[in-house]
Structures are given as C-alpha cells and as structure tokens.
Amino acid sequence: YYTPQASKTPNGILHRNEKMAARPLARLWKVSDPTLFQMTLVAALLATVLGDCGPPPNLLFAFPMTTVVNQTHFNPGATVKYTCRPGYGRVSYKSSTLTCQDDTWNYSEFCTKKRCKNPGELQNGQVIAKPDHLFGSHLEFVCSEGYILIGPATSYCEIQDKGVDWSDPLPLCIIVRNGKIISGLRPTYNYQNNMVFECNEGYILKGSKLIYCGEDGEWNPPPPTCELNSCPELPNIPNAYWERQNSFLSKKQQMYSIGTTLSYRCHFGYEPASDGPTTLTCQKNLTWTPHIECKEICCPVPKLENGEIIRSRTSSRNNCTYFLGDTILYKCYKKYQPESRCQGDGTWNPKTPTCDESCDYPPFLPHGYHERVNGFNVFKKEEVIYKCYQGYTLVGEPRLSCSYSRWSPAVPQCKALCLKPEIAHATLSMDKDQYIQSENVTIQCDSKYKLVGPQSITCLESRTWYPEMSKCEWVVPEGCEHILKGRKTMQCLPNPEDVKMALEIYKLSLDIELLELQRDRAKESTKN
C-alpha cells in the first residue's frame, strides 16, 4: 500500500480565514491573498527539487502486494509493501516496504532463496550438487563403477506447494557385475514396472531374474546377483601350448564350464617333467586340476672313440650340459673334423659322434620312401634316393649321400597334392591342376553370383581342402522369385535348360488347376 501526502479535500485548498472553507483549485489564481500564493509556489518548487518516483520496480525475488499498474507517479515519501515470490523466504530483520525517496525506490534485499532438504547419500553412487541446495539448483547422480543407474540422472530444487523440494527422488545404483539387464531399462520406474536380468557366460543367477517395483518404492524381490559357475582363464604353463579335441586351441576363452577337459603339449625341445597326463579339468570347486611342468630336453654328453671333442660347453643347468641347438665340434684321429648338433628329441645329429665313416639308417620320410643306389648292407659312402607316394610331390633334393657319418644334404619333404577345386561360376586366384600342401586359393564368384562359404581355402596334408569347399549361388533378380511366364521366365533364368524346366513345371501347374476346376464343376452338377 502507499500513503501519498495529499489534501483531504478533493480538488480544493484550505483558506486561511478564521472560518475554514474549501475552494476549488481553479479559483486559486483569483485569490488575492499574497501569502497563499507564495506557499503554493514554494510547494511547486519543492516538488520539482525532490522529484516523484516512477512505478515500483519488478524485483526478481518479490512483487508488490497491491496493484499499482495504473499509477505511474508516486510522491516523495510514498511506500509500497512487497511480498516474496514463490521459492523465496523473508529475511526477518529486513523491511519488505519500499519508500520513494529522491526520485528512487529505496530497499535492501529482503527475500532469499529457500533451501531444499538434504537429499541424503546415494548408496553405491555419488550426489553432486550444482552449485548448492538452494532454489533453482540441481543435483546430478553418478553410480560407482560396475553399477547401473536406475532412475533420473538429475533432480531440480523447485517450487512444491508452499515451499521447495527436489523434483525427483534419489535413484538406485544396481550392481550388475558379470551380468546385464536385458529388458525393462528406463529412466524412472512406477508401480508394477519390471526389469529382467541375465548373467554373462560362466556365471549363474542367484535370485529371481524378474523383479517388480513395489508399492513401497522397493524392488520385489531384491535384485539378483551373478555368481561364478566356471573356471577362470587357463593357467600359464611355460613352454607348452594348448590343444582341444585334437586341434590347436588358437584362442583362449575367458571362462570354462565345469567338466571341461583341455590337453596341452610341450614345445619342441621340451618334455613333461614327470609321468602323468598332460590334461587339465575344470573341477566343481571352480579350480583347475594340477598340471605337469615342461622341462628342457637335454642331449647326453657324447663318448667319442678314435677322436676328441675340441669345442664343447663348460657350464650346465638342471643337471644337463647340452640343450636344443647346442653344438659340439670334434676331430677324429684320421683326417676329418665333423660337427654334431643337439636335437629336440634328445639325440645328436648326425648320430652320437663316431670317428668311423658309417651312417645310421637313412632318415624317415613321411608319405615317402628311399631306395639305395647300390646293394651294400652297410651305409658307408653310400647314396639313397627319396621318392614320394602317389598323391604327394617331393620338395627338396632327392639324393642323399653318407659322408663323415652323416647324411647330406637335408632330407626332402613329401607334400600333399590337392586336386583343383571344382567350383561352378567361380574364378580361382591360382588356376592349375594340382596344388601343394599349405597353398591357399582365393575364390571369386562370377557376376550375378554370390559366395556361400569361406573365400580362402587351404590344401592340407590329408590332401583335402580346408575349410569345406565353398560354392557360388545365383543371385535371384528382383521379380524372379517365382517361376515366371513367357519372356520374363527366359530373362530371369541363366540357361535354356532352366527355362525348359520352368516352362514344363508351369504347364504342369496349369493342368492341375484345370483338373481341379473340372472336379469342382462335376461336384456342383451332382448336387443339382
């Protein structure tokens, strides 16, 4: 409200005569009393010096209690009482009345933002206030690692009823370690809303996979957990590699189910440290059975007759002196100075050094055989020729000779020969009648055909292609999904034989339709 200092006599002034009377302002200038004229002039001058105030200000935190929209001028000393806007509260020791003084409205901030209550702690998460808990601020909710936020990610301090409160309650941070929510994930949940859980491979669900939002705002039943139900990664066995079902285990899994049995082999040059199976089995207690380590194979210290070793190792480890790749140099008392190398199977090559000229039996050749050049029984300065069985080809030098108790040069190989893959409507990266073991062939289908199967195949030792042979299938053009008529049929099908077959089938289908029509007509005539 406001209290302007105005005359209690509307549109009039008080006369100074002993008898007080009201006169209209319009007759003011007709008054001859000089004193009254002077007072009026002074009052006008004072109003000019002090100045009127304009409309009361529009405050962010408060508004006038009375309507002053139509009033644009307020005399000095006029007052207007304000009330706090929603979301703000009164400062008790400050006045909420604005006063017109020196052509401005004087006031101090008498309303402050209300504070929302403390939201509490977010279990398994964090509440971040931006910037505080006052009206207009907001909260951000963040879950700890491994937890999923169920509910709103933010909440605002807003007007509610006659005060302020948070727009959304605290969300939930649900643990889904080793599992996931497969359906029902949403920002907020109401009564009877549900979600479905599923565990990762190797884990088993403990609890109900389906939970509901109850009347009390709690999940019923409680969220489940995923417990380990398999063996973790395979143990690392140095100098060994894993096998599974007689094939190399190229990629280790993260988890293995109970009862899984895996076998391993020691690398070339190593052997099991003790007798026993080289296998591991995932047990019910979710651990692997103990394994046998792989130890280095060593060659025995050679005993040389008719000669001496002139270069050898002087140190040893694990009660062994010579390991894979180690060499000795020895000389015979006659004329030659051979060298022998320790092999991965614990033998020397050439054989355990001797100082005679005889050789061991010629080396074995897989998928092949050897023939002697002459008929002597003792391999002494003799030669053999290696040959391969049918279906294999010789790679290397076929003729070996015995010299200084060793066969040289290196033994050749018999590599498998695979027949040319017969794939219709395809082009091969290498076009020949036969392919040698380990050779790869890339398949490229002709235009309008698509590849079904792997694009690259390899010739194996078994003389077969791996993976299984691919094929090129005709891509059915749009509009040719069914057997078509006339010219359209000939355009869609790739060759005349297919066209002929299609026309015969179509003709047969027409004959069947005609017979069915005749049968139906016969039935109708019988009824009539």
C-alpha positions in Angstrom: 0.0 0.0 0.0 1.1 3.5 -0.3 0.3 6.8 1.6 0.7 9.9 -0.6 0.6 13.3 1.4 -2.5 14.7 -0.3 -5.2 17.1 0.8 -8.2 15.5 2.4 -10.3 17.9 0.4 -10.5 16.6 -3.2 -9.9 19.2 -5.9 -9.6 22.0 -3.3 -7.4 24.0 -0.8 -7.9 25.3 2.7 -8.4 29.1 3.2 -6.6 30.9 5.9 -9.6 32.8 7.2 -10.9 32.1 10.6 -13.7 30.3 9.1 -12.1 27.4 7.1 -13.7 26.8 3.8 -12.8 24.8 0.7 -12.3 26.4 -2.6 -11.7 24.8 -6.0 -8.1 24.8 -7.4 -9.5 26.5 -10.5 -10.1 29.6 -8.4 -6.6 29.6 -6.9 -5.2 32.3 -9.1 -8.1 34.5 -8.3 -7.2 34.7 -4.6 -5.7 38.0 -3.7 -4.0 36.8 -0.6 -0.3 37.1 -1.3 0.7 34.7 1.4 -1.3 31.8 0.0 0.2 32.4 -3.4 3.7 32.3 -2.0 3.0 29.0 -0.2 1.7 27.4 -3.4 4.7 28.5 -5.4 7.1 27.1 -2.7 5.2 23.7 -2.8 5.6 23.5 -6.5 9.3 24.3 -6.4 9.9 21.7 -3.6 8.1 19.0 -5.8 10.4 19.9 -8.6 13.5 19.6 -6.4 12.6 16.4 -4.6 11.1 14.6 -7.7 8.4 11.9 -8.0 9.1 8.2 -8.3 8.1 6.0 -11.2 6.3 2.7 -10.9 7.7 0.3 -8.2 10.5 -2.0 -9.5 9.9 -5.6 -10.7 12.1 -7.5 -8.3 13.4 -11.0 -9.0 12.6 -12.2 -5.5 9.4 -10.2 -4.6 6.4 -8.4 -6.1 4.0 -5.6 -4.7 1.2 -6.7 -2.5 -1.3 -4.2 -4.1 -1.9 -3.5 -7.8 -0.1 -0.3 -8.9 -0.1 -0.9 -12.6 -2.2 2.1 -13.5 -0.2 4.5 -11.3 3.0 5.9 -12.9 4.0 8.6 -10.5 4.5 8.5 -6.7 5.2 11.4 -4.5 8.3 11.5 -2.3 7.7 9.5 0.9 5.2 7.1 -0.7 5.6 3.5 0.3 4.8 0.1 -1.3 4.8 -3.1 0.6 6.2 -6.3 -1.2 5.8 -10.0 -0.6 8.4 -12.7 -1.5 7.9 -14.7 -4.7 7.4 -18.5 -4.5 10.8 -20.2 -3.9 12.0 -17.3 -1.7 11.7 -16.6 2.0 11.7 -13.3 4.1 14.8 -12.1 5.9 13.2 -11.3 9.3 15.4 -8.3 10.1 14.9 -6.5 6.8 11.8 -4.4 5.8 9.8 -5.5 2.8 8.4 -1.9 2.3 9.9 0.2 -0.5 9.9 4.0 0.0 10.0 6.7 -2.6 13.0 8.9 -1.8 15.0 11.2 -4.0 13.1 10.0 -7.1 14.1 6.3 -6.5 12.7 3.4 -4.6 15.0 2.5 -1.7 15.2 -1.1 -0.4 17.6 -3.8 0.6 17.3 -7.5 -0.5 14.7 -8.8 2.0 14.0 -12.2 0.4 16.5 -15.0 -0.2 16.2 -18.4 -2.0 14.7 -21.2 0.0 16.8 -24.3 0.6 15.8 -27.8 -0.4 16.3 -30.5 2.2 19.4 -32.7 2.2 18.7 -35.4 -0.4 20.8 -38.0 1.6 23.5 -40.3 0.3 23.2 -42.4 -2.9 24.2 -45.9 -2.0 26.9 -47.2 -4.4 27.0 -43.8 -6.0 27.6 -40.1 -5.6 25.3 -37.0 -5.4 26.8 -33.9 -7.0 25.2 -30.5 -6.1 25.3 -27.8 -8.8 26.0 -25.4 -7.2 24.2 -26.0 -3.9 20.8 -27.0 -2.4 19.1 -23.6 -2.9 16.0 -22.9 -5.1 17.0 -23.2 -8.8 19.9 -25.5 -8.2 20.1 -29.2 -9.3 21.7 -32.5 -8.4 23.5 -34.9 -10.6 23.6 -38.6 -9.7 26.5 -40.9 -10.7 26.9 -44.6 -9.9 30.1 -46.3 -8.9 31.9 -48.4 -11.4 30.1 -51.7 -12.1 26.7 -50.2 -11.1 23.8 -49.1 -13.4 21.7 -46.0 -12.6 18.0 -46.9 -12.3 16.0 -43.7 -12.2 16.6 -40.0 -13.1 20.2 -38.7 -13.6 19.2 -35.2 -12.3 16.9 -33.6 -9.8 15.9 -29.9 -9.5 15.2 -27.8 -6.4 11.7 -26.4 -7.4 8.5 -25.0 -6.0 6.3 -27.5 -4.5 3.1 -26.5 -2.5 4.1 -23.5 -0.4 7.8 -24.5 -0.2 10.6 -26.0 -2.3 11.6 -29.6 -2.7 13.5 -31.9 -5.1 11.7 -32.7 -8.4 12.8 -36.4 -8.3 13.8 -38.8 -5.5 17.2 -40.5 -5.3 17.7 -43.1 -8.0 19.1 -46.6 -7.4 22.5 -47.9 -8.3 22.1 -51.6 -9.0 25.0 -53.9 -9.3 25.1 -55.9 -12.5 28.6 -57.3 -12.2 29.1 -60.2 -14.6 25.6 -59.7 -16.0 23.2 -57.3 -17.7 19.6 -56.0 -17.8 18.1 -57.5 -20.9 14.7 -55.7 -20.8 12.9 -53.1 -18.8 15.7 -50.5 -18.6 14.1 -47.0 -18.3 14.8 -43.6 -16.7 12.1 -43.9 -14.0 10.0 -46.7 -12.6 6.4 -46.7 -11.4 4.4 -49.3 -9.5 4.4 -52.7 -11.2 7.2 -51.8 -13.7 9.7 -54.6 -14.0 13.1 -55.5 -15.4 14.8 -58.8 -16.4 18.4 -59.8 -15.6 20.8 -62.2 -17.4 24.2 -63.3 -16.3 27.3 -63.4 -18.5 28.7 -66.7 -19.8 30.3 -68.7 -16.9 28.1 -67.2 -14.2 24.8 -68.4 -12.7 21.9 -66.2 -11.5 21.3 -66.2 -7.7 17.8 -64.8 -7.1 14.9 -64.0 -9.4 15.7 -62.8 -13.0 12.4 -60.8 -13.0 11.8 -58.1 -10.3 9.0 -55.6 -9.9 8.7 -52.1 -8.5 6.5 -52.4 -5.3 4.1 -50.0 -3.7 6.7 -49.0 -1.1 9.1 -48.0 -3.9 11.4 -51.0 -3.3 12.2 -53.8 -5.7 10.5 -57.1 -5.1 12.2 -59.5 -4.9 15.6 -57.8 -4.4 17.9 -57.6 -7.5 19.7 -60.9 -8.2 23.5 -61.4 -8.3 25.6 -63.3 -10.8 28.0 -65.8 -9.2 30.9 -67.6 -10.8 30.0 -71.0 -12.1 33.0 -71.9 -14.2 36.8 -72.0 -14.1 38.6 -68.7 -15.0 41.3 -68.4 -17.5 43.7 -71.2 -18.2 46.9 -71.3 -16.1 50.0 -70.3 -17.9 52.2 -73.3 -18.5 55.7 -72.2 -19.7 57.0 -73.9 -22.9 53.6 -75.5 -23.7 50.6 -75.0 -26.0 47.0 -75.9 -25.6 45.0 -78.4 -27.6 41.3 -79.2 -27.6 39.7 -82.2 -29.3 42.9 -82.9 -31.3 43.1 -79.4 -32.7 45.1 -76.4 -31.7 43.3 -74.1 -29.2 44.1 -70.8 -31.0 42.1 -68.5 -28.8 41.7 -68.9 -25.0 38.2 -68.4 -23.6 37.5 -66.2 -20.5 35.5 -68.9 -18.8 35.2 -72.7 -18.9 32.3 -74.7 -17.7 32.6 -77.4 -15.0 33.8 -80.7 -16.5 35.7 -79.1 -19.4 38.9 -81.0 -20.1 41.8 -79.5 -22.0 45.1 -81.1 -23.1 48.4 -79.4 -23.7 51.7 -80.4 -25.3 55.3 -79.3 -24.6 57.0 -77.2 -27.2 59.6 -78.8 -29.4 62.7 -79.3 -27.3 60.7 -79.8 -24.1 59.1 -82.7 -22.4 56.8 -83.4 -19.3 58.8 -83.1 -16.1 57.1 -86.3 -14.8 54.9 -89.1 -15.8 51.2 -88.4 -16.0 48.5 -87.0 -18.3 49.1 -83.6 -19.8 45.5 -82.5 -19.2 43.6 -80.1 -17.0 39.9 -80.4 -15.9 37.6 -77.7 -14.5 36.5 -79.0 -11.1 33.3 -78.4 -9.1 35.2 -76.1 -6.8 35.9 -73.9 -9.9 39.6 -74.6 -10.0 41.8 -76.5 -12.5 43.4 -79.8 -11.7 47.2 -79.6 -11.1 49.4 -79.7 -14.2 52.8 -81.1 -15.0 55.5 -78.6 -16.0 57.6 -78.9 -19.2 61.3 -79.2 -18.9 64.1 -78.8 -21.4 65.2 -82.0 -23.2 69.0 -82.4 -23.0 71.4 -84.4 -25.0 73.8 -86.8 -23.2 77.5 -86.0 -23.1 78.9 -87.9 -26.1 81.6 -90.5 -25.7 84.0 -90.4 -28.6 86.3 -93.2 -29.7 89.2 -92.7 -32.0 88.9 -88.9 -31.7 88.4 -85.9 -29.3 85.9 -83.1 -28.7 87.6 -79.8 -29.4 84.7 -77.4 -28.6 82.0 -78.0 -26.0 80.1 -76.3 -23.2 81.7 -75.9 -19.9 78.6 -74.9 -17.9 75.4 -76.8 -17.2 72.0 -76.3 -15.7 69.4 -78.7 -14.3 72.0 -81.5 -14.4 72.3 -81.1 -18.1 75.1 -79.8 -20.3 73.6 -79.8 -23.8 70.2 -78.5 -24.9 68.4 -77.9 -28.2 70.6 -76.2 -30.7 73.9 -76.7 -28.8 76.7 -77.9 -30.9 80.0 -79.7 -30.3 83.0 -79.8 -32.6 85.1 -82.9 -32.6 88.0 -84.3 -34.6 89.0 -87.8 -35.4 92.5 -89.0 -35.3 92.4 -89.8 -39.0 91.5 -86.9 -41.4 88.1 -85.2 -40.9 86.7 -82.8 -38.3 82.8 -83.1 -38.2 80.3 -81.2 -36.1 77.2 -82.6 -34.3 74.1 -80.7 -33.2 71.8 -81.5 -30.2 68.2 -82.2 -31.5 64.8 -81.5 -29.9 64.3 -85.2 -29.2 67.5 -85.5 -27.1 69.7 -87.1 -29.8 72.7 -85.8 -31.7 72.6 -85.1 -35.5 74.4 -86.7 -37.1 74.2 -89.6 -34.6 76.2 -89.6 -31.5 79.6 -88.7 -32.8 81.8 -91.5 -34.0 85.1 -91.5 -35.8 84.2 -94.0 -38.5 82.6 -93.5 -41.8 79.4 -95.4 -41.3 76.0 -93.7 -41.2 72.8 -94.5 -39.3 69.8 -95.8 -41.3 68.6 -93.1 -43.7 66.1 -90.6 -42.1 62.4 -91.5 -42.3 60.4 -89.5 -44.9 56.7 -89.1 -44.1 54.5 -90.0 -47.2 57.6 -91.3 -49.0 60.4 -93.8 -49.1 64.0 -94.2 -50.1 65.9 -96.5 -52.4 69.6 -97.4 -52.3 71.7 -96.6 -55.2 73.7 -99.9 -54.7 73.0 -103.1 -52.7 75.6 -102.8 -50.0 74.2 -103.6 -46.5 76.4 -101.0 -44.6 75.7 -97.4 -45.2 79.3 -96.3 -45.9 79.9 -93.8 -48.6 76.6 -94.7 -50.0 73.7 -92.8 -51.6 70.0 -93.1 -51.4 67.2 -91.6 -53.5 64.0 -90.5 -51.9 60.6 -90.8 -53.6 57.0 -89.9 -52.6 53.9 -92.0 -52.6 51.2 -91.2 -55.1 49.3 -88.0 -54.3 52.4 -86.3 -52.9 55.2 -84.4 -54.5 58.9 -84.2 -53.5 60.2 -80.8 -52.3 63.9 -80.6 -51.9 66.9 -82.6 -53.0 66.0 -86.3 -53.7 69.6 -87.7 -53.5 71.4 -88.0 -50.1 74.8 -89.4 -49.5 76.6 -90.7 -46.4 79.8 -88.7 -45.6 81.6 -88.4 -42.3 78.9 -90.4 -40.5 76.1 -88.1 -41.7 73.5 -87.9 -44.5 73.6 -84.8 -46.5 72.0 -82.6 -47.8 68.9 -82.2 -45.7 66.1 -84.7 -46.0 63.5 -83.6 -48.6 59.7 -83.4 -47.9 56.7 -85.1 -49.4 54.0 -82.5 -49.6 50.4 -83.4 -50.3 48.8 -82.7 -53.6 45.2 -81.4 -53.7 43.2 -81.6 -56.8 41.9 -78.4 -58.4 38.7 -77.3 -56.6 35.7 -77.6 -59.0 33.5 -74.6 -58.2 31.0 -73.6 -60.8 30.6 -70.0 -61.8 33.9 -69.1 -60.0 37.5 -68.0 -60.7 40.5 -69.2 -58.7 43.4 -67.0 -57.7 45.8 -69.8 -58.9 44.5 -71.9 -61.7 46.3 -75.3 -62.0 45.6 -79.0 -62.0 47.2 -79.7 -58.6 48.1 -77.7 -55.5 50.9 -78.4 -53.0 50.2 -78.7 -49.3 49.8 -75.3 -47.4 48.9 -73.5 -50.6 46.0 -71.1 -50.4 43.4 -70.5 -53.1 41.1 -67.5 -53.2 37.6 -67.9 -54.7 35.9 -65.1 -56.7 32.4 -65.7 -57.9 31.2 -64.6 -61.3 28.9 -61.6 -61.9 25.3 -62.2 -60.6 26.6 -65.0 -58.2 27.4 -64.8 -54.5 29.8 -66.8 -52.5 28.5 -69.2 -49.9 31.3 -70.3 -47.6 34.8 -69.1 -47.0 36.6 -67.1 -49.7 40.0 -68.7 -49.0 40.8 -72.4 -48.7 44.0 -74.3 -47.9 45.4 -77.6 -49.1 46.0 -79.9 -46.1 48.4 -82.8 -45.5 45.4 -85.1 -45.8 45.0 -83.9 -49.5 41.8 -82.2 -48.7 40.8 -78.5 -48.7 40.1 -76.7 -45.5 37.6 -75.3 -44.6 35.0 -77.1 -46.6 34.6 -76.2 -50.2 32.6 -73.1 -51.0 30.1 -72.6 -53.8 28.7 -69.8 -55.9 25.0 -69.4 -55.9 22.9 -67.5 -58.4 21.5 -64.2 -57.1 17.8 -64.2 -57.9 17.0 -60.9 -59.6 14.1 -58.8 -58.3 10.8 -60.1 -59.8 12.1 -63.6 -60.4 11.4 -65.1 -57.0 8.7 -67.3 -58.5 8.6 -69.1 -61.8 7.6 -66.5 -64.4 5.7 -66.7 -67.6 6.9 -66.3 -71.2 9.8 -64.0 -72.0 10.2 -62.9 -68.4 11.0 -66.5 -67.5 13.7 -66.6 -70.2 15.2 -63.3 -69.0 15.4 -64.5 -65.4 16.8 -68.0 -65.8 20.5 -68.3 -66.6 20.4 -71.0 -69.3 18.0 -72.7 -71.8 17.8 -75.9 -69.8 16.5 -74.0 -66.8 14.0 -72.2 -69.0 12.7 -75.5 -70.4 12.3 -76.9 -66.8 10.5 -73.8 -65.7 8.0 -73.9 -68.6 7.3 -77.6 -68.0 6.6 -77.0 -64.3 4.4 -74.1 -65.2 2.5 -76.1 -67.8 2.0 -78.9 -65.2 0.6 -76.4 -62.7 -1.9 -75.2 -65.3 -3.0 -78.8 -65.9 -3.5 -79.3 -62.2 -5.6 -76.2 -61.9 -7.7 -77.3 -64.9 -8.3 -80.7 -63.4 -9.3 -79.2 -60.0 -11.8 -76.9 -61.8 -13.3 -79.8 -63.7 -13.7 -81.7 -60.4 -15.4 -78.9 -58.7 -17.9 -78.4 -61.6 -18.7 -82.1 -61.5 -19.5 -82.0 -57.8 -21.8 -79.0 -58.3 -23.7 -80.7 -61.2 -24.1 -83.8 -59.0 -25.7 -81.8 -56.2 -28.1 -80.1 -58.6 
